[in-house]
Every structure is written in C-alpha cells, then in structure tokens.
C-alpha cells in the first residue's frame, strides 16, 4: 500500500491523495511565483533609488568587514590599524563616526579605491587599534597625521568624514592645510553649524534641540573619551576656506514646524555649509537615506568623491 510519504510519481494509479494534497500542489508554486515577482519589483525600485537593497545585492552578506590592513606603531607600544587600497592621487582618508571604525566604510571602500588610493583607519580605542583616547579633536588629528606618515602614505589627501568624522576632518584640514586638497562631509555632526544657522529658526523647539545636542556631546565624550569643551572650541576655530567641499546630507524634516519653516531651515543649513568655503561647496541631499548614508545611498557618496577627485586632478 502506497503512503503519502512516497514521491507522487511512485504512487499507483487509483490511490487517492489525502484531502488538500492536490490543492497544495497547485497553490504553492503560484505563491512562490507571487513572492518572487514582489521581491523582484521591490529590488528594482530599491536599485533605482540606490538604497539598502542596492547595498545588500552589491555586497551580499559580506558587509562583515574583511580586514586587509596592517597595524602601524605611532608611538612606542601604541599601534593603529590602517587599510589602504587602490592607487592614484589624491589619497582618500576615510574618517568614521562616533564609536565606529574602518568597517563602516565597507559599502564604498572598494568602489572608492577604484577611483584613487583610499585608506580607512581605526582611531585609538576603535576597532583593531590599541585602546586609549586621543584626548580631543586636535589629538585625533595628530594621530591621523602620524599613522599616515608611518604607513608610507603621502599627501595630497582628501578627507572623507561621516558624522563625528566630519568634525575631525575639518579640524585636521585646518591644522594641516598644506596636506589637504578637499573634504567630503557625509551627514556630519556639525554642532557649530547647527547652533549658528538652525537653532535661531526652531522657535518653541529650540530648548529641546539644545538639550539634545548637549546629550550628543556627552555621548561623544563617553564613547570616544575626549574633552568636549576643547573639542568644541577646536571645531569652532577650524578654517577650511579655499578648499573644495562635497557635502552629502540626509534629508530632514521637523514635523512640529510647517513647510515654510522647514524650507527656511534647509536654506540656512545650505548657506552655512557654503560659508565654510565660499564658492567651493557642492551640496547633495541624500533622499531615501538615514544617517548612515554610505549604507543607504552609497552611490551618492561615490559620486561626490568622484566629482571632487576629478576637479582636483583638473586643477
């Protein structure tokens, strides 16, 4: 006697299938087809906008960072990790955000290295670098200078910063202007710009945002171990006038304010970034992206870098 556990093609003629067996054989392939069609449409839409699925398809599950770099001693008994790929000038230096390391650039590192020499590194206390703290933004800049020289890298550099990394990049460019050819600022933590340009436009939300910004600084101090007051002063004093800047920011909207107020905030932020280096700033709004723009819209980060590198090479 044939049982339901046997393959269907081995069942003798005249043996009835259990109720629902034939129906399942009919709807399962169609359900699978519907799922595949829906997934294909979702992927197509996401690819057009360059979003998370773009990154997943481009890098698969290999967003887990595969280290290809080296440990470089910057002072006796203290080493930093640096991962340099590709060739060409200027050299890109990728500066991660708060609490992050070189792996945060995985979605774009190889694509940028196809454009020019590209180095990602781990600050003191981050990733594969030794524990400790660089004390403040200027201290981070000093360690970056040493690790680049010790690893044999040479200027000119383009600093590509994300979040807190944009502040480090601006301070570094201000302290060592002869080495820096340009900056790419990706959804930066720029409280000086916020305080001067946006805060006056927030009306009843002003105090709440001030409290939020103070909380972010406390978090930075806790995670990175840096002195907040010194770092704020260093960022406020940073001067990058004359440099080419590419700014890539996620779109933001304050739901408690009307459209006109939000438009004024957008215009004020754009003007504040333009004031960093008048005539030398290109600003891109990364629609569809959250704070991790290099994950959600890697295409925009890559294109911003490409534009800047081509402009620098063209003189």
Buried (B, 14 or more C-beta within 10 A) or exposed (E): EEEEEEEEEEBEEEEEEEEEEEEEEEEEEEEEEEEEEEEEEEBEEBBEBBBBBBBBEBBEEEEEBEEEBEBBEBEEEBBBBBBBBBEBBBBBBBBBBBBBBBBBBBBBBBBBBBBBBBBBBBBBBBBBBBEEBBBBBBBBBBBBBBBBEBBEBEBEBBBBBBBBBBBBBBBBBBBBEEBBBBBBBBBBBBBBBBBBBBBEBBEEBEEEBBEEBEEBBEEBBEBBBBBBEBBBBBBEEBEBEEBBBBBBBBEEEBEEBEEEBBEBBBEBBBEBBBEBBEEBBBBBBBEBBBBBBBBBBBBBBBBBBBBBBEBBEEE
